[in-house]
Amino acid sequence: MAVDAGYARLRKTLTTISAILAATIIVFVPGFYVVTAYQYEAERLQFTANRLADRVTVEVYELPEMWPFLENRFIGILQRETRNFTQPTRQEIFQLDGTSVAKFGPDVLRLALSRSADIGDEANPAGWVQVSLSMVHIWGRTGIAGLIGLVLGLMSFFTIRTLTLHDLTVQEKAAAAVLAAKRDAEYADRAKSEFLANMSHELRTPMNAIIGFGQMIRDQSLGPDATDVYLEYARDICDSGDHLLSIINDILDLSKIEAGEAQLHEQELDVDALVEASLTLIKSRAQNSGLALRSSIEVRGAKLFADGRMTKQMLLNLLSNAVKFTDPGGSVILRVVRGDRGGLKFSITDTGIGIAQDNIPRALSTFGQVASSMTRSVDGTGLGLPLVASLAKLHGGGLELVSDVGTGTTATIWFPQERVIELR
Amino acid sequence: MIKLSAARWRFGAGAIIAMAWMAAPNGAAAETLKIGGTGGDLGTMRQLGDAFELWHTDVTVEVVPSLGSSGGIRAVVASVIDLSISARPLKDEEIAAGVTAKPYAITALVAVTTGGVGVSNLTLAELAEIYSGTRKNWPDGSPIRLILRDEGETDTRLIKEQAPELAQPLDDASIRRGILIGPSDQQAADLLESVPRSMGFLSLSLILAEDRPLMVLDLDGVKATSQTIASGQYGLVKTFYLVSGLNMSPAAHAFIDFLDSPQAQEILEKTGHAPARPGA
């Protein structure tokens, strides 16, 4: 959160800096042009006025009293000077009392800039020359400079903003990824701790049964004649041992897969036979739980190229999960259907308690366990689904879970097309 | 106007000078006659003024530097000068201002050079080539440096009127860079003297009266003289008018009358003038 706020503040600051820079360019380009152009034209006009004044001064010195009559001659001089300007200009020679002696150019100049110079020596000027230039062209060009400035300003704004914000976004994403990784690591750490706690409980329970029943038989706690009871205890000890073994096997399998040491012993499997064998193994448990167990094979006679033990383990895991989490009177159906692009799917659908959608990713993750209240009500280490997912992945396929609380669960294992040998 | 032969002019002038000398009173001149106007005939006016002063010793003739035809007329209107030389007739507004003009002589507008360019005659066609810029060099390969007058100036206007084939070339030359402009007749003459291998148009009267060291070129094989001007053989001419105001001084009246004298006519002839044509 603090990181997000920091980036938002930085983003705002960068946007503000870009905007200030853009505004500076937008103002500076036409501003610089108009100031420079005015300065240049003013200097040029002053130079022209000085030159004309010098020229008139020659006549003033020669004809101190009569120079104001030389209108025609002065007009010739002014006219020649006009050729040095491409824009409308007006030049006029004045006597000291302000009387015009000669003028050339239009009477009215729009947006005129004027400069003047004294005629004669500074101590006793005889008059002055005024040169005016229309600055319409300068303002027209300033408009163009303004447009150029606007374009440059906007370009710089968007370029700087896009580049910096892009970098920022990359950094932000990297930071978010680091945060996510940290969260994942923390979750994994917590999950492992929970797993170990669960595991110790799961291992201890059958172990306690084995030790407890073993001690009772050894000490003949119920007397030497209670043979039937001791036999039942011995069965319980065997069941607990089996359960313990299956937990240990699951852990070993998963560890192997996670360590990348699991190896596939692939062979051609008859799908029909595989389904039949799996159902047979789970049938008695389903019956004991009061569940209807059915199968529906859409593609008869299909052959799969896969590890037989692992495939059977996947199906049994899912089937036993379905049986385990479905209340009496419910049903469990195993379907074999065509998958996408020539693949094959095994779907196990139950009418059990289901998994909340938010919890599905967690149920599929290694060491992830859905609500402890649920896991505690039934046996299991929470390793089943991750193990199935890992085994399916080893085969290039995957596990998909569709479920919601109270509506049951459909778990689907899919195999890719290259593992399907025959599919009619 | 009666046309006098050169011999009779000289005789008349000598007699008048002698009479004036004898009649001259002692002491400083009491009246100053100020004459200005176009530069084309200021030199002539100085010579005429000197001759007039011999005849009218109480009058000092002061010829002011070139004011141009228009400037001179304005100066007369403003009563700053008494008489003014104009190279053009009066405009309506000038007549309305109360001035009158009397044509007193014709001179030639001549093409001049500094000399030494290997040319003594130019045709109008050659002049058109020079002014339009198609002919850039003298026969010896050196560049022709044109000296121009302002576009609105009287000499330029007269040349365009009398030789229309030069009108466009003159306009072309006026906007070419590197061509010098003489704002007044004297300034143009000064430029023609100072710039080697230059060429331009001037009044013949100015060159002769001011004794300018310039070479006058023949035009279409005709040499500009009083005779060729008078006969109309020489094609480019300008008429000089003497402009006077409403309240003319007696000296001004006397000067105008003096212009008709044989002595003045002799000076005018020597300085490249022909008598003004009636009705000019």
Boltz contact constraints between the chains, C-beta under 6 A:
constraints:
  - contact:
      token1: [A, 62]
      token2: [B, 65]
      max_distance: 6.0
  - contact:
      token1: [A, 63]
      token2: [B, 65]
      max_distance: 6.0
  - contact:
      token1: [A, 66]
      token2: [B, 67]
      max_distance: 6.0
  - contact:
      token1: [A, 66]
      token2: [B, 75]
      max_distance: 6.0
  - contact:
      token1: [A, 66]
      token2: [B, 80]
      max_distance: 6.0
  - contact:
      token1: [A, 69]
      token2: [B, 67]
      max_distance: 6.0
  - contact:
      token1: [A, 69]
      token2: [B, 71]
      max_distance: 6.0
  - contact:
      token1: [A, 69]
      token2: [B, 74]
      max_distance: 6.0
  - contact:
      token1: [A, 69]
      token2: [B, 75]
      max_distance: 6.0
  - contact:
      token1: [A, 70]
      token2: [B, 71]
      max_distance: 6.0
  - contact:
      token1: [A, 72]
      token2: [B, 68]
      max_distance: 6.0
  - contact:
      token1: [A, 72]
      token2: [B, 70]
      max_distance: 6.0
  - contact:
      token1: [A, 73]
      token2: [B, 68]
      max_distance: 6.0
  - contact:
      token1: [A, 73]
      token2: [B, 183]
      max_distance: 6.0
  - contact:
      token1: [A, 76]
      token2: [B, 150]
      max_distance: 6.0
